[in-house]
Amino acid sequence: MNASSRVCSSAGSSACSNITRSGGSGRSDAPAPRPEPQRKWLCWLLGSTVLATLLWSGIAPYDRITWMMEVAPAVVIGPVLLATGRHYPLTTLLYVLITVHLIGLIVGGAYSYSRVPLGSWIQETFELSRNPYDRLGHFMQGLVPALLAREILLQRGYLTSKYMAGFLATCVAMAFSAVYELVEWAAALGLGQAADDFLGMQGDVWDAQADMFMALLGSTLGLLLLSRWQDWQRARLK
């Protein structure tokens, strides 16, 4: 009597049939789980919200050139997420954060950052010297790329150490922030005074440094506070 027959005799017919279907190796041939319907509908809702906000913002923006430059990331990122969502899905947490970030960019493009009503309210309430809406945008500019980089590094198996993933994710977020500052610099050289609304400096000579600090703050807090939640959702994607 071979090993497979002995297992069948001792474990019963159901175990024998499972072993037979898996070629005697004990592996399960169950199909991979499909995305939950609730998650699918949530993703469609998030995408529709971004699209609706984009259409609204384009009706009568404060400055058309500023609007085009600010909404460009949403125009690029939206189709990329749609194309990769089936084979390379992200966690729901990340989809929500990306949506919030894109809407923030679109609203900033519609009003220009120094004129966004939410920022004006914060400025008046806390008696600030400038509209801080762009600082909130750069905070998200650090948080979202950091969590995205961390998820790709761990989920795709490029790294196994969560500590190293967190460090490299912070590096990616800061590199992204630096590149964006270079884009703003190029816009200032190319457009001159016409780029003032896009830059949103509001007279702050240390604007670039403050923006990068907010990105560092966003990436650090995001990794410290949201990594466990992200890991729990990553486990459900497998």
C-alpha positions as CSV (number, residue, x, y, z in Angstrom):
1,M,0.0,0.0,0.0
2,N,1.6,3.3,-1.0
3,A,1.6,6.5,1.0
4,S,-1.4,8.0,-0.8
5,S,-3.5,4.9,-0.1
6,R,-2.6,4.9,3.6
7,V,-3.7,8.5,3.9
8,C,-7.0,7.7,2.1
9,S,-7.6,4.8,4.5
10,S,-7.0,6.8,7.6
11,A,-8.5,10.2,6.6
12,G,-11.6,9.0,4.8
13,S,-13.0,9.5,1.4
14,S,-13.3,13.3,1.4
15,A,-9.6,13.7,2.3
16,C,-8.8,11.1,-0.4
17,S,-10.7,13.0,-3.0
18,N,-9.0,16.3,-2.1
19,I,-5.5,14.6,-2.3
20,T,-6.4,13.0,-5.6
21,R,-7.6,16.4,-7.1
22,S,-4.4,18.1,-6.0
23,G,-2.1,15.5,-7.4
24,G,-1.2,14.0,-4.0
25,S,0.5,17.2,-2.9
26,G,-2.1,18.5,-0.5
27,R,-2.5,21.8,-2.4
28,S,-5.8,23.5,-2.8
29,D,-7.0,24.2,-6.3
30,A,-9.6,26.7,-5.2
31,P,-9.8,29.7,-7.5
32,A,-8.4,33.0,-6.3
33,P,-10.9,35.2,-4.5
34,R,-12.5,37.8,-6.5
35,P,-12.7,41.5,-5.3
36,E,-15.6,42.1,-2.9
37,P,-18.6,43.8,-4.6
38,Q,-18.6,46.5,-2.0
39,R,-15.0,47.4,-2.8
40,K,-15.7,47.4,-6.5
41,W,-18.6,49.9,-6.1
42,L,-16.5,52.0,-3.7
43,C,-13.8,52.3,-6.4
44,W,-16.3,53.3,-9.0
45,L,-17.8,55.9,-6.6
46,L,-14.3,57.4,-5.9
47,G,-13.5,57.5,-9.6
48,S,-16.9,59.2,-10.4
49,T,-16.3,61.7,-7.6
50,V,-12.9,62.7,-9.0
51,L,-14.4,63.0,-12.6
52,A,-17.3,65.1,-11.4
53,T,-15.0,67.4,-9.5
54,L,-12.8,67.7,-12.5
55,L,-15.7,68.6,-14.8
56,W,-17.0,71.2,-12.2
57,S,-13.5,72.8,-11.9
58,G,-13.2,73.3,-15.6
59,I,-16.4,75.3,-16.0
60,A,-15.0,78.6,-14.9
61,P,-11.6,78.3,-13.2
62,Y,-9.9,81.4,-11.8
63,D,-7.0,81.0,-14.3
64,R,-7.2,78.5,-17.1
65,I,-3.4,78.0,-17.4
66,T,-3.1,77.4,-13.6
67,W,-6.1,75.0,-13.8
68,M,-4.5,73.0,-16.6
69,M,-1.2,72.6,-14.7
70,E,-2.9,71.7,-11.4
71,V,-5.3,69.1,-12.7
72,A,-2.7,67.4,-15.0
73,P,-1.9,64.8,-12.3
74,A,-5.5,63.8,-12.0
75,V,-5.9,63.5,-15.8
76,V,-2.8,61.1,-15.8
77,I,-3.3,59.2,-12.6
78,G,-7.0,58.4,-13.1
79,P,-6.6,56.4,-16.3
80,V,-3.5,54.6,-14.9
81,L,-5.4,53.4,-11.9
82,L,-8.3,52.3,-14.0
83,A,-6.0,50.3,-16.4
84,T,-4.0,48.6,-13.6
85,G,-6.8,48.1,-11.1
86,R,-7.7,44.6,-12.2
87,H,-4.2,43.0,-12.3
88,Y,-2.4,45.2,-9.8
89,P,-5.1,46.4,-7.3
90,L,-4.2,48.7,-4.4
91,T,-5.7,48.7,-0.9
92,T,-9.0,50.5,-0.4
93,L,-7.1,52.8,2.0
94,L,-4.8,53.9,-0.7
95,Y,-7.6,54.4,-3.2
96,V,-9.4,56.7,-0.8
97,L,-6.3,58.7,0.0
98,I,-5.4,59.1,-3.7
99,T,-9.0,60.4,-4.3
100,V,-8.7,62.9,-1.5
101,H,-5.4,64.1,-2.9
102,L,-6.6,64.4,-6.5
103,I,-9.7,66.3,-5.4
104,G,-7.4,68.7,-3.4
105,L,-5.4,69.3,-6.5
106,I,-8.4,69.9,-8.6
107,V,-10.0,72.3,-6.2
108,G,-6.7,74.2,-5.9
109,G,-6.6,74.5,-9.7
110,A,-10.2,75.8,-9.8
111,Y,-9.6,78.6,-7.3
112,S,-5.8,78.9,-7.3
113,Y,-4.2,77.8,-4.1
114,S,-4.1,81.3,-2.5
115,R,-7.8,81.8,-3.0
116,V,-9.3,78.4,-1.9
117,P,-12.2,79.2,0.5
118,L,-11.2,76.4,2.9
119,G,-7.7,77.8,3.2
120,S,-9.1,81.4,3.6
121,W,-11.3,80.2,6.5
122,I,-8.3,78.5,8.2
123,Q,-6.3,81.7,7.7
124,E,-8.9,83.9,9.3
125,T,-9.7,81.5,12.1
126,F,-6.1,81.0,13.2
127,E,-5.0,84.5,12.2
128,L,-2.3,83.2,9.8
129,S,-0.2,85.4,7.6
130,R,-1.1,83.4,4.4
131,N,-3.6,80.9,3.0
132,P,-2.3,77.5,4.1
133,Y,-4.2,75.4,1.6
134,D,-1.1,74.7,-0.5
135,R,0.6,73.4,2.7
136,L,-2.2,70.8,3.1
137,G,-1.6,69.8,-0.5
138,H,2.1,69.2,0.1
139,F,1.3,67.3,3.2
140,M,-0.8,64.9,1.1
141,Q,1.9,65.0,-1.5
142,G,4.2,63.3,1.0
143,L,1.6,61.0,2.6
144,V,0.2,59.4,-0.6
145,P,3.4,58.6,-2.5
146,A,5.0,57.2,0.7
147,L,2.1,54.8,1.3
148,L,2.0,53.9,-2.4
149,A,5.7,53.2,-2.6
150,R,5.5,51.1,0.6
151,E,2.6,49.1,-0.7
152,I,4.3,48.3,-4.0
153,L,7.6,47.4,-2.4
154,L,6.0,44.9,0.0
155,Q,3.0,43.7,-2.1
156,R,5.1,42.9,-5.2
157,G,7.8,41.2,-3.1
158,Y,10.6,43.6,-3.8
159,L,11.3,43.9,-0.1
160,T,10.4,41.8,3.0
161,S,11.6,44.2,5.7
162,K,8.8,46.6,6.6
163,Y,11.4,49.0,8.2
164,M,13.4,49.2,5.0
165,A,10.2,49.6,3.0
166,G,9.2,52.5,5.3
167,F,12.6,54.2,4.9
168,L,12.6,53.8,1.1
169,A,9.0,55.0,0.9
170,T,10.0,58.2,2.7
171,C,12.9,58.6,0.3
172,V,10.5,58.2,-2.7
173,A,8.1,60.8,-1.2
174,M,10.8,63.3,-0.7
175,A,12.2,62.7,-4.2
176,F,8.7,63.2,-5.6
177,S,8.4,66.5,-3.6
178,A,11.8,67.7,-4.9
179,V,10.8,66.9,-8.5
180,Y,7.6,68.9,-8.1
181,E,9.6,71.9,-6.8
182,L,11.7,71.7,-9.9
183,V,8.6,71.7,-12.0
184,E,7.4,74.8,-10.2
185,W,10.9,76.4,-10.8
186,A,10.7,75.5,-14.5
187,A,7.2,77.1,-14.6
188,A,8.4,80.2,-13.0
189,L,11.3,80.5,-15.6
190,G,9.0,79.7,-18.5
191,L,5.9,81.7,-17.6
192,G,7.3,84.5,-15.4
193,Q,4.7,86.4,-13.5
194,A,1.9,84.3,-15.1
195,A,3.1,81.3,-12.9
196,D,2.5,83.1,-9.6
197,D,-0.9,81.4,-9.1
198,F,0.6,78.0,-9.9
199,L,3.5,78.6,-7.5
200,G,1.3,79.9,-4.7
201,M,4.3,81.4,-2.8
202,Q,2.3,84.3,-1.4
203,G,5.5,86.2,-0.7
204,D,7.2,83.4,1.3
205,V,10.8,83.2,0.2
206,W,11.1,79.9,2.0
207,D,8.1,78.4,0.2
208,A,10.0,75.5,-1.4
209,Q,11.6,74.5,1.8
210,A,8.3,74.7,3.7
211,D,6.6,72.6,1.1
212,M,9.2,69.9,1.3
213,F,9.0,69.9,5.1
214,M,5.2,69.4,4.9
215,A,5.8,66.5,2.5
216,L,8.3,65.0,5.0
217,L,5.8,65.5,7.8
218,G,3.0,63.8,5.7
219,S,5.1,60.8,4.7
220,T,6.3,60.3,8.3
221,L,2.9,60.6,10.0
222,G,1.3,58.5,7.3
223,L,3.8,55.6,7.7
224,L,3.6,55.8,11.5
225,L,-0.2,55.9,11.8
226,L,-1.5,54.0,8.8
227,S,1.0,51.2,8.1
228,R,-0.8,48.6,10.3
229,W,-4.1,49.4,8.6
230,Q,-2.5,49.2,5.2
231,D,-0.9,45.8,6.1
232,W,-4.3,44.4,7.2
233,Q,-5.8,45.5,3.9
234,R,-2.8,44.1,2.0
235,A,-3.3,40.7,3.5
236,R,-6.9,40.7,2.2
237,L,-5.6,41.4,-1.4
238,K,-3.6,38.1,-1.4
